[in-house]
Amino acid sequence: MQSEIGLSTLGQLVDGHLENPWEILGSHPVQYRGKQATAVRSFLPQARAAWVIDQATGKRRPMRKLHPAGFFEAICEEAVDWKPSKREDGAGTSSKQYRIEMADKSGDTVEINEPYGTPSLLSDFDRYLFGEGKLYALHDFLGAQLRTVDGVSGVNFAVWAPNARIVQVVGDFNGWDGRAHVARLDMSVGVWELFIPQAKAGDKYKFRILDESGQWVDKTDPVGFAAELPPLTASVVTDLGQYQWTDSEWLQKRADSDPMRAPMNVYECHLGSWQKAPGGPHGWMNYRDLAHRLVDYCNRMNFTHVELMPVSEHPFTGSWGYQIVGYFAPTSRHGSPEDFMYFVDYLHRNQIGVIVDWVPAHFPKDQHGLRRFDGSALYEHADPRQGEHPDWGTMIFNFGRNEVRNFLIANALFWMEKYHIDGLRVDAVASMLYLDYSREDGQWVPNEYGGRENLEAIEFLREFNVAVHENHAGAITVAEESTAWPGVSRPVYDGGLGFTCKWNMGWMNDTLRYMHRDPIHRCHHQNDLTFSLIYAFTENFCLPLSHDEVVHGKGSLLSQMPGDLWQKFANLRLLYAYMWTHPGKKLLFMGGELAQWSEWNHDDGPDWLLLDFETHRGIQDLVADLNRVVIENPALHQLDFEGEGFEWVDNMNWQDSTLIYLRKGLEGTAPILVCCNFTPIVRKGYQVGVPEAGYWHEIFNSDSDRYGGSNVGNYPGLHTTGIEHHGRPDSLSVDLPPLGVTIFRLEKQ
């Protein structure tokens, strides 16, 4: 029994350096005047006076202030029915049997519950799973969990910081004085935990950590559900269980459908600059307003999905969201977590899928973030040859550590569980796969076999993909992977990485390089176009014209096109029509549909005023119609990933820079014929072989005057000539428009 407290222990408590406050705070059996009694002790730095209130009898006992910093004690001599239970360290707990009444220095009084008497949220099995890296419901245990214990409401704070000497919880509930709320370390898993009864939803907080080097640092909660508006950095206690979802029909439809055979026209969007809110902070529009505007726009433009550049909380707006600090918090720039839930819910109710960019490759060095979280290299590698990214000035996750993999995979599942996200596009996968990515000799550490492959990252990506696909039916994962790594979108059981699909960076680079050329020179570079079909079905490809193609001095897509003003627009129409008819799902970055003249700037966003001009409205109408054509014609989406869905008619006429090909769907669907002319020369009566006789309806012409073209074409369609050509039993005599694409569909007689 403890009757006295040493001055050294008391000094450590007052200074905030006591590693285990349970040993003196709370209720403890003591010897007092030769008899057994109970001591109740509290550290209340903000209190002028304090009393213990017996919950059973209502009796009020004054507490003595034993230290001017705010250490109070009451000795209960008479019998009390508190019967403190025992913790593993021998300290007693009895939070449900008494409360503390505190008078602050202004004279106001408030009743509080003792924080040092609540059992851990983590069970023994949870601890086991966490140690194994398999506690995928991590967000239900760590962070700030609203909790009621024995009828007392409060917040359970928990954070992984195994090498910290002390962890305090500081926030609105304690005047940001952490000495009153020192967390307890569970040494088996390295988690510090504390239940604070007076904390509530809306309170701002941080973890104040005395790291292994003896330095104090305030850290944002790695599992915090919300954060202050940048540049402020505190986490915010948040209840994620209040929003009433209305998208069950969408989720069921998603689970029952096959995304591989469905149309996927993706509109890549940066919410911070897509549209601005006059008078708002930095012009940031609320998630709810964005939802309504995006739905109206995407439905008009026939986009099936939006892909959001990262929405996780990030301190530097200029990073576009790719340098994340709050992995579990949607950025407060656009509102609350409930606002973002509404955003996703509203898009789903209007049949639009939501894909979010996810960044497990690296994180920034901001002091309040993950870097050296407890004073050690906790989330990152200690060796800079493994732990720092030479290009981006960021830290690289240590994928070999169970808890780090657990953190990231739990985060991925969190976005799908709590926010109903339909897919995650994983950024910078190539930087994860290769140990020597963007490094010179001597700047990287080989794997255990002496190779350059990051074996730990490979296993992490496989585990991530398996977890997503097993837990969320119909959800997709997309890899931005810029190398020829094999099997990125092949199943894990077949040796692949397990992604649903992969961005086709090779197609993008080859195609843009070809389109940059003056048409007179294109005949010498036909292979830039045809090469993609050699490997088109080795992966499940998405064709991206993303934000990366219109930043860092590259200029807009329109400005990259050669020729005079008419040819620039015609080339852009040609590029889009070729892309939309090529095998693979489609992605276009915002502003591309407006034919921007300037490259993207995250402060300004798309130049919507361009729509005052017919030429720019024509490009917008063209993109909307291409999206509609893909949706309405199964041959243009059902077999995007299968060789049976594509057939060359003529890819050898390099002299004329033409490409002719067929797209096909499942049995019974009408085939689609695509005729491309990459020169400004009109080719009248161009003979094109077709597989079946009949009437071929021209369903799209990029040279239509509706889009600003010269209206050379074959509307409403053509009958076959009865002449064999291109090794096929019949043919069409097609007028190929200049720098144009015509699309035909066989109409059965």
TILUMKOL-468369 format. One line per 5 residues: number of its first residue (from 1); their letters; for each residue x, y, z of C-alpha. Coordinates in steps of 0.05 Angstrom, whole numbers, padded with zeros to 5 digits. Each point is the difference from the previous one (the first is absolute). Layout:
// TILUMKOL-468369
NUM> A> X Y Z  ...
//
This chain:
// TILUMKOL-468369
1> MQSEI> 00000 00000 00000  00025 00069 -00018  -00008 00054 00054  00052 00050 -00022  00025 00027 -00066
6> GLSTL> 00074 00015 -00008  00020 00071 -00019  00037 -00027 -00061  -00063 -00035 -00025  -00043 00061 00013
11> GQLVD> 00051 00044 -00035  -00001 -00045 -00061  -00076 00004 -00001  -00001 00076 00005  00054 00007 -00054
16> GHLEN> -00037 -00048 -00046  00055 -00052 00002  -00034 -00055 00040  -00002 -00060 -00046  -00056 -00036 00037
21> PWEIL> -00048 00048 00034  -00045 -00059 00019  00048 -00015 00057  -00022 00061 00039  -00063 00028 -00033
26> GSHPV> -00070 -00028 00007  -00024 -00038 00061  00049 -00042 00040  -00003 -00040 00065  00044 00034 00053
31> QYRGK> 00016 -00005 00074  -00025 00062 00037  00008 00008 00075  00011 -00074 00007  -00062 -00019 -00038
36> QATAV> -00017 -00020 -00071  -00027 00058 -00040  -00007 00024 -00072  00038 00057 -00031  -00028 00036 -00061
41> RSFLP> 00052 00042 -00037  -00007 00044 -00061  00046 00047 -00037  -00042 00060 -00020  00045 00057 -00024
46> QARAA> -00060 00044 -00016  -00034 -00010 00068  -00003 00048 00059  -00037 -00051 00043  -00027 -00071 -00007
51> WVIDQ> -00047 -00049 00034  -00013 -00075 -00005  -00073 -00019 -00010  -00021 -00070 00020  -00045 -00024 -00057
56> ATGKR> -00039 -00047 00046  -00015 00048 00057  00011 00068 -00031  00047 00018 00057  00048 00056 -00016
61> RPMRK> 00071 -00002 00028  00049 00057 -00007  00068 -00015 -00031  00064 00030 00027  00045 00037 -00048
66> LHPAG> 00067 -00033 00014  00039 00036 -00055  -00012 00070 -00028  00004 -00028 -00071  -00067 -00034 00013
71> FFEAI> 00011 -00067 00035  -00061 -00016 00044  -00014 -00057 00048  -00058 -00023 00044  00007 -00054 00053
76> CEEAV> -00064 -00038 00013  00005 -00028 00071  -00069 -00031 00007  -00020 -00063 -00038  -00016 00014 -00073
81> DWKPS> -00028 -00051 -00048  00049 00016 -00056  00039 -00066 00000  00053 00023 -00050  00015 -00053 -00052
86> KREDG> 00071 -00019 -00016  00038 00013 -00064  00060 -00040 -00021  00045 00053 00032  -00038 -00005 00066
91> AGTSS> -00031 00069 -00005  -00073 00005 00020  -00057 00025 -00044  -00069 00023 00020  -00023 00053 -00049
96> KQYRI> -00073 -00021 00003  -00004 00010 00076  00020 00072 00009  00007 00065 -00038  00042 00062 00010
101> EMADK> -00031 00069 00007  00050 00053 -00021  -00003 00075 00010  00044 00034 -00051  00039 00063 00012
106> SGDTV> -00058 00044 -00022  -00046 -00032 00051  -00042 -00042 -00048  -00012 -00072 00021  -00006 -00062 -00042
111> EINEP> -00005 -00075 00015  00049 -00045 -00034  00014 -00074 00000  00067 -00031 00018  00038 -00018 -00064
116> YGTPS> 00043 -00053 00033  -00048 -00057 00009  -00023 -00024 -00068  00019 -00066 -00033  00034 00000 -00068
121> LLSDF> -00040 -00003 -00064  00049 -00052 -00026  -00013 -00072 00017  00055 -00052 00002  -00021 -00023 -00069
126> DRYLF> 00003 00071 -00026  00070 00007 00027  00020 -00065 -00035  -00029 00024 -00066  00035 00067 00006
131> GEGKL> 00066 -00033 00012  -00011 -00043 -00061  -00020 00060 -00042  -00071 -00027 -00010  -00043 00046 00044
136> YALHD> -00036 00028 -00061  -00053 00034 00044  00056 00043 00030  -00043 00062 -00006  -00048 -00030 00051
141> FLGAQ> 00054 -00003 00053  00053 00053 -00010  -00010 00075 -00006  -00057 00035 00037  -00058 -00048 00012
146> LRTVD> -00064 00027 00030  -00016 -00049 00056  -00047 -00009 00058  00027 -00038 00061  -00046 -00017 00058
151> GVSGV> -00048 00054 -00023  00055 00052 -00007  00011 00031 -00069  00068 00021 -00024  00054 -00013 -00050
156> NFAVW> 00050 -00057 -00001  00067 00024 -00028  00051 -00050 -00025  00063 00007 -00041  00056 -00046 -00022
161> APNAR> 00065 00029 00025  00041 -00058 00029  00065 00040 00009  -00031 00061 00034  00019 00012 00072
166> IVQVV> -00066 00035 00016  -00062 00015 -00040  -00049 00054 00023  -00067 00016 -00031  -00009 00075 -00007
171> GDFNG> -00060 00037 -00025  -00060 00045 00012  -00021 -00044 00058  00061 00015 00043  00022 00068 -00023
176> WDGRA> 00056 -00033 -00041  00035 -00019 00065  00018 -00073 -00008  00025 -00011 00070  -00071 -00018 00021
181> HVARL> -00008 -00052 -00054  00060 -00045 -00006  -00016 -00063 -00040  00018 -00070 00022  00046 -00044 -00041
186> DMSVG> -00019 -00070 -00019  00070 -00027 -00009  -00023 -00062 -00037  -00020 00041 -00061  00030 00069 00012
191> VWELF> -00068 00034 00004  -00013 00057 00049  -00072 00006 00022  -00043 00045 00044  -00075 00010 00009
196> IPQAK> -00018 00073 00014  -00071 00008 00024  -00007 00075 -00011  00023 -00004 -00073  -00053 00003 -00054
201> AGDKY> -00013 00004 -00074  00026 00065 -00029  00058 00006 00048  00068 00014 -00031  00058 -00041 00025
206> KFRIL> 00071 -00025 -00012  00047 -00050 00030  00057 00033 00038  00059 -00049 -00002  00063 -00002 00040
211> DESGQ> 00042 -00037 -00050  00058 -00046 00011  00050 00057 -00006  -00034 00040 00056  -00034 00051 -00045
216> WVDKT> -00074 00019 00005  -00039 00004 -00066  -00073 00008 -00015  -00026 -00049 -00052  -00064 -00005 -00041
221> DPVGF> -00038 -00064 00012  00021 -00050 -00055  -00070 -00030 00003  -00037 00066 00011  -00066 00004 -00036
226> AAELP> 00000 00075 -00011  00048 00058 00005  00001 00075 00007  00000 00043 -00062  00073 00007 -00024
231> PLTAS> 00047 00032 00017  -00026 -00020 00070  00018 -00072 00015  -00040 -00029 00059  -00043 -00061 -00008
236> VVTDL> -00074 00004 00016  -00041 -00051 00039  -00053 -00024 -00049  -00060 -00047 00001  -00001 -00036 -00067
241> GQYQW> -00063 -00039 00017  -00054 00053 -00006  -00007 00008 -00076  -00060 -00037 -00029  00022 -00031 -00066
246> TDSEW> -00050 -00008 -00058  00043 -00036 -00052  -00016 -00073 00017  -00028 -00011 -00070  00065 00025 -00031
251> LQKRA> 00043 -00044 00045  -00041 -00061 -00016  00003 00014 -00074  00076 00009 00006  00007 -00066 00037
256> DSDPM> -00042 -00037 -00053  00034 00029 -00061  00067 -00012 -00034  00040 00065 -00007  00044 -00034 -00052
261> RAPMN> -00057 -00003 -00050  -00033 00066 00017  00014 00068 -00031  00047 00043 00041  00007 00072 -00023
266> VYECH> 00039 00034 00057  00002 00074 00013  00063 00016 00040  -00013 00059 00046  00036 00044 00049
271> LGSWQ> -00055 00023 00047  00040 00061 00023  00001 00031 -00069  -00055 -00032 -00042  -00048 00056 00020
276> KAPGG> 00009 00055 00050  -00047 00028 00053  00001 00077 00001  00013 00025 00069  00020 -00067 00029
281> PHGWM> 00069 -00013 00030  00047 -00002 -00059  -00061 -00011 -00043  -00009 -00071 00026  -00069 -00027 -00014
286> NYRDL> -00037 -00045 00049  -00004 -00074 -00016  -00076 00004 -00004  00000 00056 -00051  00054 -00036 -00039
291> AHRLV> -00043 -00063 00000  -00059 00035 -00033  00042 00036 -00051  00042 -00061 -00017  -00062 -00044 -00009
296> DYCNR> -00032 00049 -00046  00063 00007 -00040  00019 -00074 -00003  -00070 -00020 -00020  00000 00051 -00055
301> MNFTH> 00069 -00023 -00023  -00016 -00075 00008  00058 -00014 00047  -00013 -00064 00041  00051 00014 00055
306> VELMP> 00038 00057 00031  00071 -00011 00025  00019 00049 00054  00071 00021 00010  00016 -00015 00073
311> VSEHP> -00052 00024 00049  00038 -00022 00063  00023 00057 00043  00064 00032 -00024  00035 00063 00027
316> FTGSW> 00027 00028 -00066  -00053 00017 -00051  00052 00003 -00054  00013 -00075 00007  -00070 -00011 -00030
321> GYQIV> -00013 -00048 00057  00057 -00048 -00015  00038 00016 00064  -00047 -00026 00053  00002 00009 00075
326> GYFAP> -00072 -00021 00018  -00010 -00067 -00034  -00067 -00012 00033  -00027 00071 -00006  -00033 00031 -00062
331> TSRHG> 00029 00069 -00008  -00037 00054 00039  00010 00048 -00058  -00068 -00022 -00027  -00037 -00015 00064
336> SPEDF> -00011 -00054 00051  00004 -00076 -00006  -00076 -00001 -00003  00003 00049 -00058  00046 -00047 -00037
341> MYFVD> -00046 -00059 00016  -00056 00041 -00032  00044 00012 -00060  00011 -00074 -00013  -00072 -00018 00017
346> YLHRN> -00028 00052 -00048  00044 -00023 -00057  -00021 -00072 00012  -00073 00019 00000  00012 00030 -00068
351> QIGVI> 00037 -00061 -00027  00070 00029 00002  00057 -00040 00030  00053 00031 00044  00074 -00018 -00005
356> VDWVP> 00050 00033 00047  00075 00008 -00009  00036 -00036 00056  00073 00012 00018  00034 -00057 00038
361> AHFPK> 00068 00012 -00033  00024 00058 00041  -00018 00054 00051  00027 00071 00015  00050 00022 00052
366> DQHGL> -00047 00049 00037  00017 -00002 00074  -00072 -00012 00021  -00006 -00061 -00046  00026 -00071 -00003
371> RRFDG> 00074 00013 -00008  00039 -00023 00062  -00066 -00005 00035  00025 -00023 00067  00071 00024 -00011
376> SALYE> 00018 -00062 -00038  -00008 -00020 -00073  -00067 -00031 00014  -00039 00004 -00065  00061 00010 -00044
381> HADPR> 00067 -00035 -00009  00057 00027 00042  00049 -00006 -00057  -00010 00060 -00048  00019 -00046 -00058
386> QGEHP> -00066 -00036 00014  -00040 00051 00039  00005 00065 -00039  -00024 00015 -00070  00054 00038 -00039
391> DWGTM> -00049 00035 -00048  -00057 00021 00044  00035 00015 00066  -00046 -00048 00036  00005 -00062 00044
396> IFNFG> -00011 -00071 -00025  -00042 -00048 00042  00034 -00061 00030  -00042 -00053 -00033  00037 -00055 00036
401> RNEVR> -00029 00021 00067  -00065 -00035 00019  -00031 00061 00033  00015 00045 -00059  -00032 -00048 -00049
406> NFLIA> -00059 -00006 00048  -00006 00076 00003  -00003 00007 -00076  -00045 -00058 -00016  -00048 00019 00056
411> NALFW> 00000 00070 -00030  -00019 -00026 -00069  -00057 -00041 00029  -00021 00059 00043  -00015 00043 -00061
416> MEKYH> -00043 -00054 -00030  -00035 -00018 00065  -00013 00069 00029  -00006 00040 -00065  -00025 -00053 -00050
421> IDGLR> 00056 00016 -00048  -00004 -00043 -00063  00073 -00003 -00017  00070 00022 00019  00051 00022 -00051
426> VDAVA> 00068 -00013 00030  00050 00054 -00015  00074 -00011 -00018  -00001 -00076 00002  00066 -00004 -00039
431> SMLYL> 00036 00038 00055  -00023 -00054 00048  00020 -00060 -00042  00073 00019 -00013  00051 00012 00054
436> DYSRE> 00043 00040 -00049  -00057 00043 -00025  00029 00068 -00019  00066 -00018 00036  00071 -00006 -00024
441> DGQWV> 00048 -00056 00018  00017 00001 00074  -00065 00037 00017  -00042 -00062 00011  00001 -00065 00040
446> PNEYG> -00010 -00066 -00039  -00051 -00051 00025  00022 -00063 00035  00014 -00033 -00067  00041 00058 -00026
451> GRENL> -00055 00025 -00047  -00034 00066 -00010  -00071 -00023 00013  -00032 00024 00064  -00025 -00067 00025
456> EAIEF> -00035 00030 00061  -00038 00051 -00042  -00021 -00055 -00049  -00030 -00041 00056  -00034 00062 00029
461> LREFN> -00033 00015 -00067  -00024 -00071 -00007  -00028 -00001 00070  -00034 00067 -00012  -00033 -00023 -00064
466> VAVHE> -00024 -00066 00030  -00029 00037 00060  -00037 00051 -00042  -00030 -00051 -00048  -00019 -00049 00055
471> NHAGA> -00033 00052 00044  -00035 00045 -00051  -00035 -00033 -00057  00005 00038 -00066  00052 00049 00025
476> ITVAE> 00060 00012 -00045  00073 00016 00010  00040 00036 -00054  00076 00003 -00004  00038 00060 -00027
481> ESTAW> 00059 -00043 -00020  00047 00028 -00054  00045 -00060 -00013  -00008 -00068 -00032  -00008 -00036 00066
486> PGVSR> -00036 -00065 -00018  -00068 -00018 00027  -00020 00065 00034  -00073 -00014 -00014  00003 -00075 00004
491> PVYDG> -00026 -00038 00061  00045 -00011 00060  -00013 -00075 -00004  00029 00002 -00070  00063 00037 00021
496> GLGFT> -00026 00070 -00015  -00006 00061 00044  -00076 -00005 00000  -00022 00069 -00026  -00065 00004 -00038
501> CKWNM> 00033 00041 -00054  00062 00041 -00017  00011 00067 -00032  00029 -00011 -00070  00058 00050 00004
506> GWMND> 00033 -00030 -00061  -00061 00013 -00043  -00004 00071 00027  00073 00017 -00014  00002 -00032 -00069
511> TLRYM> -00066 00031 -00022  00017 00070 00024  00069 -00004 -00031  -00033 -00019 -00066  -00053 00054 00005
516> HRDPI> 00053 00053 00014  00030 -00013 -00069  -00018 00040 -00061  -00047 -00044 -00042  00049 00001 -00058
521> HRCHH> 00049 -00040 00043  -00050 -00048 00032  00007 -00051 -00055  00069 -00017 00026  -00025 -00014 00070
526> QNDLT> -00060 -00045 -00010  00029 -00049 00050  -00012 00051 00056  -00074 -00015 -00010  00000 -00073 -00017
531> FSLIY> 00049 -00022 00054  -00052 00006 00056  -00041 -00057 -00029  00058 -00048 00006  -00007 00002 00076
536> AFTEN> -00071 00029 00008  -00028 -00063 00032  00059 -00019 00044  -00032 00044 00054  -00068 00029 00015
541> FCLPL> 00017 00070 -00025  -00031 00068 00012  00020 00053 -00051  00018 00064 00038  00005 00072 -00023
546> SHDEV> 00010 00022 00072  00023 00062 00037  00072 -00023 -00009  -00004 00015 -00075  -00020 00073 00009
551> VHGKG> 00047 00026 00055  00073 00018 00011  00009 00037 -00065  -00031 -00052 -00045  -00056 00047 -00019
556> SLLSQ> -00072 -00020 -00012  -00019 -00056 -00047  -00026 00051 -00051  00065 00040 00002  00039 -00064 -00011
561> MPGDL> -00035 -00014 -00066  00037 00022 -00064  -00025 00044 -00056  -00042 00062 -00007  -00061 00016 00042
566> WQKFA> -00047 -00045 -00039  00049 -00058 -00001  00013 00006 00075  -00073 -00010 00015  -00007 -00055 -00053
571> NLRLL> 00060 -00037 00028  -00029 00004 00070  -00066 -00028 -00025  00039 -00054 -00036  00039 -00018 00063
576> YAYMW> -00063 -00007 00042  -00038 -00041 -00052  00059 -00047 -00009  00008 -00007 00076  -00074 -00014 00012
581> THPGK> -00001 -00055 -00053  00065 -00033 00022  -00006 -00060 00048  00001 00020 00073  -00039 00043 00049
586> KLLFM> 00005 00075 -00009  00024 00057 00045  00002 00074 -00016  00024 00055 00047  -00047 00059 00011
591> GGELA> 00010 00056 -00050  00019 -00048 -00055  -00072 00000 -00022  00002 00076 -00006  00062 00001 -00045
596> QWSEW> 00038 00042 00051  00053 00045 -00029  00041 00004 00063  00026 -00057 00042  -00034 -00016 00066
601> NHDDG> 00013 00045 00060  -00027 -00024 00067  -00017 00071 00020  -00043 00014 -00061  -00028 -00064 -00028
606> PDWLL> -00036 -00007 -00067  -00013 00062 -00042  -00076 -00007 -00005  -00005 00066 -00038  00028 -00036 -00061
611> LDFET> -00069 -00029 -00010  -00021 00068 -00027  00036 -00022 -00064  -00030 -00051 -00048  00066 -00036 -00011
616> HRGIQ> 00007 -00016 00074  -00074 -00018 00007  00011 -00047 -00058  00055 -00038 00037  -00045 -00005 00061
621> DLVAD> -00057 -00027 -00042  00048 -00049 -00033  00022 -00029 00067  -00072 -00006 00023  -00019 -00037 -00064
626> LNRVV> 00061 -00046 00003  -00019 -00019 00072  -00072 -00014 -00024  00024 -00041 -00059  00043 -00043 00047
631> IENPA> -00058 -00010 00048  -00051 -00017 -00054  00043 -00048 -00040  00022 -00064 00037  00054 -00012 -00052
636> LHQLD> 00036 00061 00027  00003 -00024 00072  -00019 -00073 00012  00067 -00030 -00022  00048 00057 00015
641> FEGEG> 00049 -00049 00032  -00007 -00059 -00048  00031 -00010 -00068  -00066 -00024 -00028  -00026 00071 00007
646> FEWVD> 00048 00030 -00051  00019 -00015 -00072  00045 00038 -00048  -00030 00012 -00068  00060 00040 -00026
651> NMNWQ> 00058 00024 00041  00052 -00002 -00057  -00017 00061 -00040  00053 00043 00031  00007 00041 -00064
656> DSTLI> -00069 00030 00011  00004 -00001 00076  -00067 -00037 00007  -00023 -00052 00049  -00061 -00044 -00009
661> YLRKG> -00024 -00049 00054  -00060 -00036 00028  -00025 -00001 00071  -00043 -00059 00021  -00042 -00018 00061
666> LEGTA> -00030 -00064 00026  -00039 -00045 -00047  -00060 00034 -00030  00026 00071 00005  00010 00043 -00062
671> PILVC> 00072 00010 -00021  00030 00070 -00004  00044 00023 -00057  00050 00057 00014  00034 00038 -00056
676> CNFTP> 00056 00049 00019  00035 00050 -00045  00060 00033 00034  00013 00049 -00058  -00037 00063 -00022
681> IVRKG> -00013 -00031 -00069  -00071 -00021 -00016  -00001 -00071 -00026  -00061 -00010 -00043  -00025 -00070 -00016
686> YQVGV> 00050 -00035 00046  -00013 -00074 -00006  -00008 -00035 00067  -00012 -00075 00009  -00055 -00021 00047
691> PEAGY> -00019 -00069 00028  -00074 00002 -00019  -00043 00029 -00055  -00054 00049 00018  -00012 00071 00020
696> WHEIF> 00054 00032 00043  -00028 00060 00037  00048 00058 00013  -00012 00011 00074  00056 00051 00011
701> NSDSD> 00044 00046 -00041  00052 00043 00034  -00001 00047 -00060  -00073 00017 00009  -00017 00074 -00002
706> RYGGS> -00033 -00012 00068  00071 -00005 00028  00031 00054 -00043  00022 -00045 -00057  -00007 00006 -00076
711> NVGNY> -00058 -00050 -00003  00034 -00050 -00046  -00031 -00068 00013  -00049 -00054 -00018  -00064 00017 00038
716> PGLHT> -00047 -00035 00009  00040 -00061 -00021  00024 -00046 -00055  -00022 -00064 -00033  00052 -00052 -00015
721> TGIEH> 00026 -00003 -00072  00004 -00075 -00009  00075 00007 -00014  00050 -00041 00040  00054 00042 00033
726> HGRPD> 00051 -00006 00056  -00011 -00075 -00001  -00073 00008 00018  -00062 -00021 -00039  -00028 00071 -00010
731> SLSVD> 00020 00072 00005  -00022 00072 00007  00021 00061 -00041  00014 00050 00056  00014 00074 -00003
736> LPPLG> 00054 00010 00052  -00004 00070 00030  00064 00041 00011  00032 -00012 00067  -00062 -00038 00017
741> VTIFR> -00032 -00064 00025  -00065 -00031 -00025  -00034 -00056 00038  -00050 -00048 -00032  -00046 -00052 00031
746> LEKQ> -00027 -00059 -00040  -00076 00003 -00003  -00030 -00068 -00015  -00050 00000 -00057
//
